Amino acid sequence: MIGGFGGCALDKIAHITGWPRQEETSYIKERFTVPGGMTLNALLAASRLGSPVSYRGALGLDEEGGFLLDCLNAEGVDTANTRRLNLPTPLSLILTDPEGKRTIFHQRGLRDRDYYPEMSPADRDRIESLTVLLLDGSWMRNAVEWAEEAKARKVPVVLDLSPNNSHPLRDKLLSLADYPILSGALAQRLTGSSNGLEQAERLQKTYGGVCVVTNGGKGLSYCDGERVRHLDAFPVQAVDTNGAGDTMHGAFAAALTRKDNLEESLKLAMAASALKCTGKGHEGLPDLMEAEAFMREHPNRQDWADTNINNQ
């Protein structure tokens, strides 16, 4: 089972005609409300691909928290170990322009604190049944505890972090992750390089694990300690890119539970992420048959650039 300890949020999404200047008006073409948050999106993606998943984080006791709990249960996510706290559930207002680019306004709510004693994994034995643990840097002190416990139990950790994460424990969490999958923006901040291959290699040398750097429609780069490689993105007509990176994390975790090799896991993750962008909200999330069919239809898009580190 894949366990997720991280953020859930209520996403209010609006597709707008364009960005107005101050004192001007833009128009909303369409709006809808969906469950969101980095870990929630990742768990839904993994569930759609057929993996059993469980949410181990927290929701508020408010109406928004109840809505998200219902959504998780409806998608087959195990919520037996989900905490309910008497604090506001995180809320995001997401505006998407005609090019599919998004701007997010976020209320952190119960994620304003980085530690809750009742969310420590030591309170219950909730990790030993997991095959993969997903973390996103929410409740950072708790997240480090979860990562340490997972490490002790040899449960692989897939890590997502927001591009602006600057928490003092960030580097420690990165060093505990087996598969840190980071955006190009964060990778550039951490490495000082704008080149994806260099970013992946420098991250791996600093933190260990298998480091993956994503760059949207330009694809991804990864380094496993022996080689650094690049994979082109699958071409799709994007409708809604919100949650695409989260989908990649969840799909990658699902592939790990299937014991796919690293390259196949990354390909599946990229295919699921690309397909997610073709629908609004979670409409584009594929099941395993759809993702595999999509990859068969695009066999020539896997353009790998390979560098053997040992020969450098």
N, C-alpha and C positions, 0 to 999 in steps of 0.2 A: 504494500500500500504506500502511496505517496502522501506524505504529511506536509501541510503548509502552515508555517508560523509567520504571519506577516499581515499586511494591510488589506482590509476590505473597506470599500467606500460606496456610497450611493452616487452614481454618475448621472447628472442631468446634462444631456448633450443637445446642442443646437447647431444646425447647419445654417450659416449666415451667408448673405449675398456678398459680403466684403467687409473690410475693416474701415469704420468711419474715423474721421478726424474728430477732435474734441468739439463738442456742441453740435455735431452732425448725427444723423440717424442711419443705421444699417438695418436690414430686415432679416427676420428669421424665416427661413424657407420650410424648416421642419424641426421638430423637437421631440425627444423621447427620454425616458428614464430607464436606466439599466443598472444592474449590479456591476461594480467595478473595484478598482484597487489592484495593485500589482500581484499579490498572491492569489486573490480571488480569481482574477482573469486567468492566471496560470493553472489553477486547479480545474477551472471549467474546461480549458483546452485539453488537459490531460484526461479528464473524465470523458469528453467527447471522443477521444481516441481509444477509449475502452479500458483505461487504467482505474483501479479503485483508488479513491482519494479521500482525504480527511482534512478538515480545517481545525487547526489547533490554536488559533489566535483568539481575538476578542471582538465582540460587537456591543454597542450600547443597548441600554434597556428601552430606548426610544422607538418611535414608529419606524424610523429608518433601519434600525437594527433588526426589528421584526421582519421587515420587508426583505432584507438581505438573507436572514436565516431561512425564510420560506424559499427564496430563490436557490440557495445552496441545496436545500433538501430536495427541491424539484429537479435539480440537475444530478441527483444521486450522490452528492457530497456528504460524507459522514460528518455530522456535527455533534456527536456525543461528547467530545472534549472541547467544544467551543465555549469560551467564557462569555458571560454577559455582565457588563459593568455599568454602573449608574453614571455614565458620562455620554456626551454627544457622539453619535456614530460619525465617522469622517464623511465629508460631503465634497464632491467636485462638480464645478460648473465648467463644461468643456465646450468651447466654440470652435467649430470646424469650418474653414474657408473653402471656396470653390475648388482649390487645388488639393484639398484633403489634408492640409496642414492644420494643426490644432493648437489652441491656447487654453491653459487650464488655470482656474481659480480654485484653490483648495482650502477647506476648513479641516484642520487636523483632528479636532475633537479629542477622543481618547488616545490618539497617537501623540499628543503633546508631551507625554512623559516617556522616558526611555526605560522605565522599570516598574513592574508591578509584582509584588511577592507572590500573589496568587497565580501568576502566569509562568512561574519557574517550572521547568520539566521535572525538578526534584519532587514536586508536590505529588505527582503521579508517575507511574512507570508507563509513559506514553510514547516512547521512542523505539523500544526493542521490536515492535511489530512492523516498523516501517522499512521499506526498501530504498526510499529516497526522501530526503528532507529538503523542502524549499524554504528559503529565507529571503527577505527583501530589505533588511535593515530597520524594520519597524521595531520599536521597543528594544533599542540596541543592546542594552545590558542583558535583557532577557535573551535576545538572539544569540549573544556570545555563549550564554549558558547552554542553549539548545545545540549550538554548533559543537561545543566541547563534549556534551553528552553523546551526540551523534558520532563524533570522532572516536570516543571510547568504545562505542558499540559497533564501529566499522560500518556506519550508515552513511553513504555518500551525500554530501551537501551541495546543492545547486543554489548559487547566490545571485540575486539581482540587487542592484543599488541604484537609487535615483542619481541623475547626473550632478546634483548639487549637494550630495551627501558629504559632510565634512566633520562628522562626529569623531571625537577623540578615539573611539574604539573601532573606527572603520577599518584601519589597517590590520588590527588583530582579527577581525571577522574575516577579512580577505584571506589572511594566512590560514584560517581554519577551513576555508571552503575548498572542496575538491574540484568544483566547476564554477568559478566566478565568470558569469556572462555579463559583460559590461557594455554600456553604450560608448561610442567613439568619443563623445563629449567628456565623459568621466575619465576614459582612458587617456585622453590628451592631458587632462589636469594632473593625472597621476604620473605620467611618464614624460611630459614635455614634448612629445612627438605627435605629429599629425598624420603619420603613416601607420595604417592598420597593422601591417606585419611587424613593424618595429614596436608598436604598442603592445601587441600580444606577447612578443618575445621578452620585452622588458618587464611586463607584468608577471610573467611566469618566473623569471629569474628573481624577482623581488618577493613574490608571495607563494610560489609553488603551485601545485595543482595543474589542471588543464585550463588555461586562460583563453577566453573567447571575447573578441571585440566585435560588436555589431555596428553597422553603418547604414541602416535602412535599405534603400533601393540599391546601394552599392555592394551589398553583401556583407560577409564577415571574414575575419581572420582569427586563427587560433594557433596556440603553441602548446605542445604537450611535453616540452622539455627536451625532445629530440629533434623536432622539426617544427617549422612555422609555415602555415599554409593559408591560402585565401580561397573563398568560395563565392562566386557570383550569386546575386539574388535571383529568384524566380521572377520573371516579368508578369505583372498583373495590372489591370486597371483599378487603381485604388478608389474606393468609395469612402472608407472610414479607417484611418490608420490608428485610432485610439486602441490601445491594448495589444498592438502587434508585437512589441517586445516581450510583454508578459506572456503572450501566447507561445512565443519561441521557448521561453523558460519551461513552461508547462509541458509542451510537446517534447522537449529534450528530456525532461524527467521521465515522461512516459516511455520514451525510447530506451532509456537506461533500465527501466523495469523489464523491458522485453529482451535485455541483454544484447541489443544491437551494438555493433562496433561504433567507434567514435564518429567516423565519417558518415555512416548511415544515420546515426542519431542526429547529427547536425543537419543532414539533408531533410530528414523528416521534420525537424523543428522549423527549418526555413520554409518548407512547403506549407505547413500548417499556418505559419505566420503570414505568408503571402495570401493564402486563401481567406484568412480572417479579414484581410483588408478589402475583400470584394463584397462584403455585406455590411450592413449597419449594425452597430452594437455587437452582439455575439452571433448574429445570423450567419456570418461567414465561417464560423468555426467548423472544421471538417471532422468527420469520423475517420477511422483508420483506412477504410476502403477508398474514400474520396481522396485522402492525402496520397495514398500509394498510387492511385490512378493518375493523379496530377503529376507525380514524379515520373511516371512512365511516359506521359505525354510530353515531357520536357527533358529528354535524356541528354540533349546536347548543351544544356545550360550550365553544366557543372564544369566550370573553367578554373581548374586548380593551378595556383602558382605555388611551387614547393621549394622550400629551402631546408637543407639538412644542416642543423645547427652544428653538429659535430665536424662538418667539413668547412666551416667558416674560418 
